[in-house]
Amino acid sequence: MCVVGYGSFVGPDDYELMQSELDRLVAQSRVVVFMKGNRKFPICGLSSGLCYMLRQCNLEFSTVDLLTKPGLSLFMRTMHEPISAPYLYAGGKFIGGYETVRTMFDSGLLGSILH
């Protein structure tokens, strides 16, 4: 798989490197949000909203700032197209983007699904 965009290139070697980096980051915490900014200083409204929903459900989570990891950001955009950041992972699996999490939150299922 090769992807070109935003002045970056993700080739076959980069793909394996980025997948390894993603696996490593996801393994570090039960719930991980890949976002613009971090949990204390989200840079966009969707990232802020997703962190708010997780806090409302009393969920512990870590964040990864995709603005500091452009290669990983490009890789994740290609993996989850058409969904854009933020991306929620729990238990090592991709849960969804903002809209999916919002639906789970509004239905009252977010906390039970991620605990």
Phi and psi in radians as a Rosetta constraint file:
Dihedral C 1 N 2 CA 2 C 2 CIRCULARHARMONIC -2.223 0.35
Dihedral N 2 CA 2 C 2 N 3 CIRCULARHARMONIC 2.368 0.35
Dihedral C 2 N 3 CA 3 C 3 CIRCULARHARMONIC -2.325 0.35
Dihedral N 3 CA 3 C 3 N 4 CIRCULARHARMONIC 2.319 0.35
Dihedral C 3 N 4 CA 4 C 4 CIRCULARHARMONIC -2.072 0.35
Dihedral N 4 CA 4 C 4 N 5 CIRCULARHARMONIC 2.347 0.35
Dihedral C 4 N 5 CA 5 C 5 CIRCULARHARMONIC 3.088 0.35
Dihedral N 5 CA 5 C 5 N 6 CIRCULARHARMONIC 2.622 0.35
Dihedral C 5 N 6 CA 6 C 6 CIRCULARHARMONIC 0.915 0.35
Dihedral N 6 CA 6 C 6 N 7 CIRCULARHARMONIC 0.629 0.35
Dihedral C 6 N 7 CA 7 C 7 CIRCULARHARMONIC 1.260 0.35
Dihedral N 7 CA 7 C 7 N 8 CIRCULARHARMONIC 0.205 0.35
Dihedral C 7 N 8 CA 8 C 8 CIRCULARHARMONIC -2.091 0.35
Dihedral N 8 CA 8 C 8 N 9 CIRCULARHARMONIC 2.760 0.35
Dihedral C 8 N 9 CA 9 C 9 CIRCULARHARMONIC -2.293 0.35
Dihedral N 9 CA 9 C 9 N 10 CIRCULARHARMONIC 2.283 0.35
Dihedral C 9 N 10 CA 10 C 10 CIRCULARHARMONIC -2.054 0.35
Dihedral N 10 CA 10 C 10 N 11 CIRCULARHARMONIC 1.825 0.35
Dihedral C 10 N 11 CA 11 C 11 CIRCULARHARMONIC -1.697 0.35
Dihedral N 11 CA 11 C 11 N 12 CIRCULARHARMONIC -3.068 0.35
Dihedral C 11 N 12 CA 12 C 12 CIRCULARHARMONIC -0.979 0.35
Dihedral N 12 CA 12 C 12 N 13 CIRCULARHARMONIC -0.750 0.35
Dihedral C 12 N 13 CA 13 C 13 CIRCULARHARMONIC -1.182 0.35
Dihedral N 13 CA 13 C 13 N 14 CIRCULARHARMONIC -0.724 0.35
Dihedral C 13 N 14 CA 14 C 14 CIRCULARHARMONIC -1.131 0.35
Dihedral N 14 CA 14 C 14 N 15 CIRCULARHARMONIC -0.629 0.35
Dihedral C 14 N 15 CA 15 C 15 CIRCULARHARMONIC -1.025 0.35
Dihedral N 15 CA 15 C 15 N 16 CIRCULARHARMONIC -0.834 0.35
Dihedral C 15 N 16 CA 16 C 16 CIRCULARHARMONIC -1.128 0.35
Dihedral N 16 CA 16 C 16 N 17 CIRCULARHARMONIC -0.691 0.35
Dihedral C 16 N 17 CA 17 C 17 CIRCULARHARMONIC -1.110 0.35
Dihedral N 17 CA 17 C 17 N 18 CIRCULARHARMONIC -0.784 0.35
Dihedral C 17 N 18 CA 18 C 18 CIRCULARHARMONIC -1.189 0.35
Dihedral N 18 CA 18 C 18 N 19 CIRCULARHARMONIC -0.667 0.35
Dihedral C 18 N 19 CA 19 C 19 CIRCULARHARMONIC -1.111 0.35
Dihedral N 19 CA 19 C 19 N 20 CIRCULARHARMONIC -0.700 0.35
Dihedral C 19 N 20 CA 20 C 20 CIRCULARHARMONIC -1.115 0.35
Dihedral N 20 CA 20 C 20 N 21 CIRCULARHARMONIC -0.729 0.35
Dihedral C 20 N 21 CA 21 C 21 CIRCULARHARMONIC -1.124 0.35
Dihedral N 21 CA 21 C 21 N 22 CIRCULARHARMONIC -0.755 0.35
Dihedral C 21 N 22 CA 22 C 22 CIRCULARHARMONIC -1.072 0.35
Dihedral N 22 CA 22 C 22 N 23 CIRCULARHARMONIC -0.821 0.35
Dihedral C 22 N 23 CA 23 C 23 CIRCULARHARMONIC -1.030 0.35
Dihedral N 23 CA 23 C 23 N 24 CIRCULARHARMONIC -0.739 0.35
Dihedral C 23 N 24 CA 24 C 24 CIRCULARHARMONIC -1.110 0.35
Dihedral N 24 CA 24 C 24 N 25 CIRCULARHARMONIC -0.785 0.35
Dihedral C 24 N 25 CA 25 C 25 CIRCULARHARMONIC -1.177 0.35
Dihedral N 25 CA 25 C 25 N 26 CIRCULARHARMONIC -0.692 0.35
Dihedral C 25 N 26 CA 26 C 26 CIRCULARHARMONIC -1.192 0.35
Dihedral N 26 CA 26 C 26 N 27 CIRCULARHARMONIC -0.552 0.35
Dihedral C 26 N 27 CA 27 C 27 CIRCULARHARMONIC -1.306 0.35
Dihedral N 27 CA 27 C 27 N 28 CIRCULARHARMONIC -0.278 0.35
Dihedral C 27 N 28 CA 28 C 28 CIRCULARHARMONIC -1.348 0.35
Dihedral N 28 CA 28 C 28 N 29 CIRCULARHARMONIC -0.336 0.35
Dihedral C 28 N 29 CA 29 C 29 CIRCULARHARMONIC -2.614 0.35
Dihedral N 29 CA 29 C 29 N 30 CIRCULARHARMONIC 2.587 0.35
Dihedral C 29 N 30 CA 30 C 30 CIRCULARHARMONIC -1.080 0.35
Dihedral N 30 CA 30 C 30 N 31 CIRCULARHARMONIC -0.756 0.35
Dihedral C 30 N 31 CA 31 C 31 CIRCULARHARMONIC -2.169 0.35
Dihedral N 31 CA 31 C 31 N 32 CIRCULARHARMONIC 2.189 0.35
Dihedral C 31 N 32 CA 32 C 32 CIRCULARHARMONIC -2.281 0.35
Dihedral N 32 CA 32 C 32 N 33 CIRCULARHARMONIC 2.351 0.35
Dihedral C 32 N 33 CA 33 C 33 CIRCULARHARMONIC -1.967 0.35
Dihedral N 33 CA 33 C 33 N 34 CIRCULARHARMONIC 2.126 0.35
Dihedral C 33 N 34 CA 34 C 34 CIRCULARHARMONIC -1.652 0.35
Dihedral N 34 CA 34 C 34 N 35 CIRCULARHARMONIC 2.056 0.35
Dihedral C 34 N 35 CA 35 C 35 CIRCULARHARMONIC -2.600 0.35
Dihedral N 35 CA 35 C 35 N 36 CIRCULARHARMONIC 3.102 0.35
Dihedral C 35 N 36 CA 36 C 36 CIRCULARHARMONIC -1.615 0.35
Dihedral N 36 CA 36 C 36 N 37 CIRCULARHARMONIC 1.996 0.35
Dihedral C 36 N 37 CA 37 C 37 CIRCULARHARMONIC 1.653 0.35
Dihedral N 37 CA 37 C 37 N 38 CIRCULARHARMONIC -2.735 0.35
Dihedral C 37 N 38 CA 38 C 38 CIRCULARHARMONIC -2.419 0.35
Dihedral N 38 CA 38 C 38 N 39 CIRCULARHARMONIC 3.112 0.35
Dihedral C 38 N 39 CA 39 C 39 CIRCULARHARMONIC -1.027 0.35
Dihedral N 39 CA 39 C 39 N 40 CIRCULARHARMONIC -0.551 0.35
Dihedral C 39 N 40 CA 40 C 40 CIRCULARHARMONIC -1.469 0.35
Dihedral N 40 CA 40 C 40 N 41 CIRCULARHARMONIC -0.533 0.35
Dihedral C 40 N 41 CA 41 C 41 CIRCULARHARMONIC -2.396 0.35
Dihedral N 41 CA 41 C 41 N 42 CIRCULARHARMONIC 1.285 0.35
Dihedral C 41 N 42 CA 42 C 42 CIRCULARHARMONIC -1.148 0.35
Dihedral N 42 CA 42 C 42 N 43 CIRCULARHARMONIC 2.492 0.35
Dihedral C 42 N 43 CA 43 C 43 CIRCULARHARMONIC -1.610 0.35
Dihedral N 43 CA 43 C 43 N 44 CIRCULARHARMONIC -0.423 0.35
Dihedral C 43 N 44 CA 44 C 44 CIRCULARHARMONIC -2.211 0.35
Dihedral N 44 CA 44 C 44 N 45 CIRCULARHARMONIC 2.831 0.35
Dihedral C 44 N 45 CA 45 C 45 CIRCULARHARMONIC -1.129 0.35
Dihedral N 45 CA 45 C 45 N 46 CIRCULARHARMONIC -0.650 0.35
Dihedral C 45 N 46 CA 46 C 46 CIRCULARHARMONIC -1.173 0.35
Dihedral N 46 CA 46 C 46 N 47 CIRCULARHARMONIC -0.716 0.35
Dihedral C 46 N 47 CA 47 C 47 CIRCULARHARMONIC -1.107 0.35
Dihedral N 47 CA 47 C 47 N 48 CIRCULARHARMONIC -0.750 0.35
Dihedral C 47 N 48 CA 48 C 48 CIRCULARHARMONIC -1.083 0.35
Dihedral N 48 CA 48 C 48 N 49 CIRCULARHARMONIC -0.769 0.35
Dihedral C 48 N 49 CA 49 C 49 CIRCULARHARMONIC -1.129 0.35
Dihedral N 49 CA 49 C 49 N 50 CIRCULARHARMONIC -0.705 0.35
Dihedral C 49 N 50 CA 50 C 50 CIRCULARHARMONIC -1.148 0.35
Dihedral N 50 CA 50 C 50 N 51 CIRCULARHARMONIC -0.748 0.35
Dihedral C 50 N 51 CA 51 C 51 CIRCULARHARMONIC -1.086 0.35
Dihedral N 51 CA 51 C 51 N 52 CIRCULARHARMONIC -0.698 0.35
Dihedral C 51 N 52 CA 52 C 52 CIRCULARHARMONIC -1.035 0.35
Dihedral N 52 CA 52 C 52 N 53 CIRCULARHARMONIC -0.800 0.35
Dihedral C 52 N 53 CA 53 C 53 CIRCULARHARMONIC -1.091 0.35
Dihedral N 53 CA 53 C 53 N 54 CIRCULARHARMONIC -0.733 0.35
Dihedral C 53 N 54 CA 54 C 54 CIRCULARHARMONIC -1.123 0.35
Dihedral N 54 CA 54 C 54 N 55 CIRCULARHARMONIC -0.699 0.35
Dihedral C 54 N 55 CA 55 C 55 CIRCULARHARMONIC -1.131 0.35
Dihedral N 55 CA 55 C 55 N 56 CIRCULARHARMONIC -0.700 0.35
Dihedral C 55 N 56 CA 56 C 56 CIRCULARHARMONIC -1.094 0.35
Dihedral N 56 CA 56 C 56 N 57 CIRCULARHARMONIC -0.465 0.35
Dihedral C 56 N 57 CA 57 C 57 CIRCULARHARMONIC -1.627 0.35
Dihedral N 57 CA 57 C 57 N 58 CIRCULARHARMONIC 0.156 0.35
Dihedral C 57 N 58 CA 58 C 58 CIRCULARHARMONIC 0.965 0.35
Dihedral N 58 CA 58 C 58 N 59 CIRCULARHARMONIC 0.702 0.35
Dihedral C 58 N 59 CA 59 C 59 CIRCULARHARMONIC -1.685 0.35
Dihedral N 59 CA 59 C 59 N 60 CIRCULARHARMONIC 2.326 0.35
Dihedral C 59 N 60 CA 60 C 60 CIRCULARHARMONIC -1.396 0.35
Dihedral N 60 CA 60 C 60 N 61 CIRCULARHARMONIC 2.369 0.35
Dihedral C 60 N 61 CA 61 C 61 CIRCULARHARMONIC -2.675 0.35
Dihedral N 61 CA 61 C 61 N 62 CIRCULARHARMONIC 2.704 0.35
Dihedral C 61 N 62 CA 62 C 62 CIRCULARHARMONIC -1.926 0.35
Dihedral N 62 CA 62 C 62 N 63 CIRCULARHARMONIC 2.876 0.35
Dihedral C 62 N 63 CA 63 C 63 CIRCULARHARMONIC -2.260 0.35
Dihedral N 63 CA 63 C 63 N 64 CIRCULARHARMONIC 2.671 0.35
Dihedral C 63 N 64 CA 64 C 64 CIRCULARHARMONIC -2.198 0.35
Dihedral N 64 CA 64 C 64 N 65 CIRCULARHARMONIC 2.159 0.35
Dihedral C 64 N 65 CA 65 C 65 CIRCULARHARMONIC -1.441 0.35
Dihedral N 65 CA 65 C 65 N 66 CIRCULARHARMONIC 1.878 0.35
Dihedral C 65 N 66 CA 66 C 66 CIRCULARHARMONIC -1.236 0.35
Dihedral N 66 CA 66 C 66 N 67 CIRCULARHARMONIC -0.315 0.35
Dihedral C 66 N 67 CA 67 C 67 CIRCULARHARMONIC -1.199 0.35
Dihedral N 67 CA 67 C 67 N 68 CIRCULARHARMONIC -0.383 0.35
Dihedral C 67 N 68 CA 68 C 68 CIRCULARHARMONIC -1.677 0.35
Dihedral N 68 CA 68 C 68 N 69 CIRCULARHARMONIC -0.025 0.35
Dihedral C 68 N 69 CA 69 C 69 CIRCULARHARMONIC -2.331 0.35
Dihedral N 69 CA 69 C 69 N 70 CIRCULARHARMONIC 1.245 0.35
Dihedral C 69 N 70 CA 70 C 70 CIRCULARHARMONIC -1.064 0.35
Dihedral N 70 CA 70 C 70 N 71 CIRCULARHARMONIC -0.625 0.35
Dihedral C 70 N 71 CA 71 C 71 CIRCULARHARMONIC -1.114 0.35
Dihedral N 71 CA 71 C 71 N 72 CIRCULARHARMONIC -0.766 0.35
Dihedral C 71 N 72 CA 72 C 72 CIRCULARHARMONIC -1.161 0.35
Dihedral N 72 CA 72 C 72 N 73 CIRCULARHARMONIC -0.672 0.35
Dihedral C 72 N 73 CA 73 C 73 CIRCULARHARMONIC -1.062 0.35
Dihedral N 73 CA 73 C 73 N 74 CIRCULARHARMONIC -0.815 0.35
Dihedral C 73 N 74 CA 74 C 74 CIRCULARHARMONIC -1.095 0.35
Dihedral N 74 CA 74 C 74 N 75 CIRCULARHARMONIC -0.755 0.35
Dihedral C 74 N 75 CA 75 C 75 CIRCULARHARMONIC -1.032 0.35
Dihedral N 75 CA 75 C 75 N 76 CIRCULARHARMONIC -0.799 0.35
Dihedral C 75 N 76 CA 76 C 76 CIRCULARHARMONIC -1.191 0.35
Dihedral N 76 CA 76 C 76 N 77 CIRCULARHARMONIC -0.625 0.35
Dihedral C 76 N 77 CA 77 C 77 CIRCULARHARMONIC -1.074 0.35
Dihedral N 77 CA 77 C 77 N 78 CIRCULARHARMONIC -0.682 0.35
Dihedral C 77 N 78 CA 78 C 78 CIRCULARHARMONIC -1.269 0.35
Dihedral N 78 CA 78 C 78 N 79 CIRCULARHARMONIC -0.579 0.35
Dihedral C 78 N 79 CA 79 C 79 CIRCULARHARMONIC -1.253 0.35
Dihedral N 79 CA 79 C 79 N 80 CIRCULARHARMONIC -0.590 0.35
Dihedral C 79 N 80 CA 80 C 80 CIRCULARHARMONIC -2.034 0.35
Dihedral N 80 CA 80 C 80 N 81 CIRCULARHARMONIC 0.322 0.35
Dihedral C 80 N 81 CA 81 C 81 CIRCULARHARMONIC -0.995 0.35
Dihedral N 81 CA 81 C 81 N 82 CIRCULARHARMONIC 2.354 0.35
Dihedral C 81 N 82 CA 82 C 82 CIRCULARHARMONIC -1.628 0.35
Dihedral N 82 CA 82 C 82 N 83 CIRCULARHARMONIC 0.141 0.35
Dihedral C 82 N 83 CA 83 C 83 CIRCULARHARMONIC -1.263 0.35
Dihedral N 83 CA 83 C 83 N 84 CIRCULARHARMONIC 2.385 0.35
Dihedral C 83 N 84 CA 84 C 84 CIRCULARHARMONIC -1.943 0.35
Dihedral N 84 CA 84 C 84 N 85 CIRCULARHARMONIC 2.959 0.35
Dihedral C 84 N 85 CA 85 C 85 CIRCULARHARMONIC -0.989 0.35
Dihedral N 85 CA 85 C 85 N 86 CIRCULARHARMONIC 2.525 0.35
Dihedral C 85 N 86 CA 86 C 86 CIRCULARHARMONIC -1.495 0.35
Dihedral N 86 CA 86 C 86 N 87 CIRCULARHARMONIC 2.737 0.35
Dihedral C 86 N 87 CA 87 C 87 CIRCULARHARMONIC -2.094 0.35
Dihedral N 87 CA 87 C 87 N 88 CIRCULARHARMONIC 2.290 0.35
Dihedral C 87 N 88 CA 88 C 88 CIRCULARHARMONIC -1.860 0.35
Dihedral N 88 CA 88 C 88 N 89 CIRCULARHARMONIC 2.243 0.35
Dihedral C 88 N 89 CA 89 C 89 CIRCULARHARMONIC -2.084 0.35
Dihedral N 89 CA 89 C 89 N 90 CIRCULARHARMONIC 2.470 0.35
Dihedral C 89 N 90 CA 90 C 90 CIRCULARHARMONIC -2.524 0.35
Dihedral N 90 CA 90 C 90 N 91 CIRCULARHARMONIC 2.379 0.35
Dihedral C 90 N 91 CA 91 C 91 CIRCULARHARMONIC 1.035 0.35
Dihedral N 91 CA 91 C 91 N 92 CIRCULARHARMONIC 0.515 0.35
Dihedral C 91 N 92 CA 92 C 92 CIRCULARHARMONIC 1.422 0.35
Dihedral N 92 CA 92 C 92 N 93 CIRCULARHARMONIC 0.057 0.35
Dihedral C 92 N 93 CA 93 C 93 CIRCULARHARMONIC -2.091 0.35
Dihedral N 93 CA 93 C 93 N 94 CIRCULARHARMONIC 2.576 0.35
Dihedral C 93 N 94 CA 94 C 94 CIRCULARHARMONIC -1.250 0.35
Dihedral N 94 CA 94 C 94 N 95 CIRCULARHARMONIC 2.170 0.35
Dihedral C 94 N 95 CA 95 C 95 CIRCULARHARMONIC -1.630 0.35
Dihedral N 95 CA 95 C 95 N 96 CIRCULARHARMONIC -0.816 0.35
Dihedral C 95 N 96 CA 96 C 96 CIRCULARHARMONIC 2.760 0.35
Dihedral N 96 CA 96 C 96 N 97 CIRCULARHARMONIC -3.103 0.35
Dihedral C 96 N 97 CA 97 C 97 CIRCULARHARMONIC -1.671 0.35
Dihedral N 97 CA 97 C 97 N 98 CIRCULARHARMONIC -2.896 0.35
Dihedral C 97 N 98 CA 98 C 98 CIRCULARHARMONIC -0.969 0.35
Dihedral N 98 CA 98 C 98 N 99 CIRCULARHARMONIC -0.844 0.35
Dihedral C 98 N 99 CA 99 C 99 CIRCULARHARMONIC -1.089 0.35
Dihedral N 99 CA 99 C 99 N 100 CIRCULARHARMONIC -0.733 0.35
Dihedral C 99 N 100 CA 100 C 100 CIRCULARHARMONIC -1.109 0.35
Dihedral N 100 CA 100 C 100 N 101 CIRCULARHARMONIC -0.792 0.35
Dihedral C 100 N 101 CA 101 C 101 CIRCULARHARMONIC -1.127 0.35
Dihedral N 101 CA 101 C 101 N 102 CIRCULARHARMONIC -0.695 0.35
Dihedral C 101 N 102 CA 102 C 102 CIRCULARHARMONIC -1.073 0.35
Dihedral N 102 CA 102 C 102 N 103 CIRCULARHARMONIC -0.741 0.35
Dihedral C 102 N 103 CA 103 C 103 CIRCULARHARMONIC -1.089 0.35
Dihedral N 103 CA 103 C 103 N 104 CIRCULARHARMONIC -0.762 0.35
Dihedral C 103 N 104 CA 104 C 104 CIRCULARHARMONIC -1.127 0.35
Dihedral N 104 CA 104 C 104 N 105 CIRCULARHARMONIC -0.698 0.35
Dihedral C 104 N 105 CA 105 C 105 CIRCULARHARMONIC -1.139 0.35
Dihedral N 105 CA 105 C 105 N 106 CIRCULARHARMONIC -0.853 0.35
Dihedral C 105 N 106 CA 106 C 106 CIRCULARHARMONIC -1.076 0.35
Dihedral N 106 CA 106 C 106 N 107 CIRCULARHARMONIC -0.534 0.35
Dihedral C 106 N 107 CA 107 C 107 CIRCULARHARMONIC -1.461 0.35
Dihedral N 107 CA 107 C 107 N 108 CIRCULARHARMONIC -0.133 0.35
Dihedral C 107 N 108 CA 108 C 108 CIRCULARHARMONIC 1.458 0.35
Dihedral N 108 CA 108 C 108 N 109 CIRCULARHARMONIC 0.152 0.35
Dihedral C 108 N 109 CA 109 C 109 CIRCULARHARMONIC -1.682 0.35
Dihedral N 109 CA 109 C 109 N 110 CIRCULARHARMONIC -0.221 0.35
Dihedral C 109 N 110 CA 110 C 110 CIRCULARHARMONIC -0.998 0.35
Dihedral N 110 CA 110 C 110 N 111 CIRCULARHARMONIC -0.892 0.35
Dihedral C 110 N 111 CA 111 C 111 CIRCULARHARMONIC -1.048 0.35
Dihedral N 111 CA 111 C 111 N 112 CIRCULARHARMONIC -0.763 0.35
Dihedral C 111 N 112 CA 112 C 112 CIRCULARHARMONIC -1.231 0.35
Dihedral N 112 CA 112 C 112 N 113 CIRCULARHARMONIC -0.569 0.35
Dihedral C 112 N 113 CA 113 C 113 CIRCULARHARMONIC -1.222 0.35
Dihedral N 113 CA 113 C 113 N 114 CIRCULARHARMONIC -0.680 0.35
Dihedral C 113 N 114 CA 114 C 114 CIRCULARHARMONIC -1.649 0.35
Dihedral N 114 CA 114 C 114 N 115 CIRCULARHARMONIC -0.202 0.35
